[in-house]
Amino acid sequence: MITAIVLIKTSVDRIPEIAESIAALDSVSEVFSVTGTYDLIAMVRVPKHDDLADVIPGRISKIEGVEATDTHVAFRTYSQHDLEAAFAIGLDA
């Protein structure tokens, strides 16, 4: 699974509506409204690298009010949740 973190600039008067539209797309697992240079951050997960082109420039960038995107592809994922699950393997409650 390929994970991309997409930083999104939007029309500020439509952030909630744009976030909901992005969150409704297949392959988008979460959308965060944030402070700073960008208005939204979307987590995109796809099976193949080429699928990112379908999701990000193909769908996210075409949503009305999306002004710019900056995409970062993850090499590896580290998660406290994953670590806790790995250490719990074989343990009885």
N, C-alpha and C positions, 0 to 999 in steps of 0.2 A: 504494500500500500504506500503510495506517495502522498506526503503531507505538504501542503503549501500554506504559508501564513500570508494573507493578502491585506495590505494596509490600504484603506480606501478613503479618498477625499470625496465629500458629497456636498450637495446644496444643504446648508445648515438648517434651513426651515423645513426640510423633509427627512431628517435623519431617521426617525422612527419608522416611517413608511418604507424607506429604502432598505433599512435593516431587515424589516419583515419580508420584503421581496427577495433579498439575498438569502435569508435563512430558509425560505421555501424551496430553494433550488436543490435538486439532487446533488450530492457530493459536497454540500456545505453542511458541516456538522455543528458549527456555532458561529454566531456573530456577536461581537462585543462593541458597545458604544463606549468610546474612550475619550480622554482628554489629550491635548497635545496637537501635533502637526496634522494628524489624521483624525477622521471622525469615527471610523469603524474599522474593526479588524475581523476578518473572516477566516475560519479554519476550513480548508478545502482538502478532502481526502479522495483520491482517485486510484484505480488499480494500475494505470499505466501513465508514464510521463506525458505522452502525447495527449492524454485526456485533459490535462491542465489547460491546453489551448481552447478546448471546447467550453470549459467552465468559466475561465477568467476573462479572456478577451471576447469569447463567444457569447457569454450570457451575463456575467456580472457587469462588465463594462458597458453593456447595452441597456442596462436598467436606467430609466430616466432619473436624472439627478446625480448619477455617479460621474464625477468630474475627472478622477485619476485613480490609478491603482499602482501599487508597488509590491511586487511578489517576491517572497523569500521561500525557497524550497528547503525543507528539512533533510539533513543527511541522516540523522539518527534521532530517536525520541527517548527522552528520559522522563520518567514520571514516578512520583511518590506512590501513586496507586499501583503501578506495575511492580515496584519494589516490594511493597507490602504483600501483594499476591504471591510473588515468588518465594518470599520467606515463609509464607503460611502453608506452602505445599507440604502435605504429609503430616501436618499438625492436627491433632484432634481438639475440638473445642471443649 
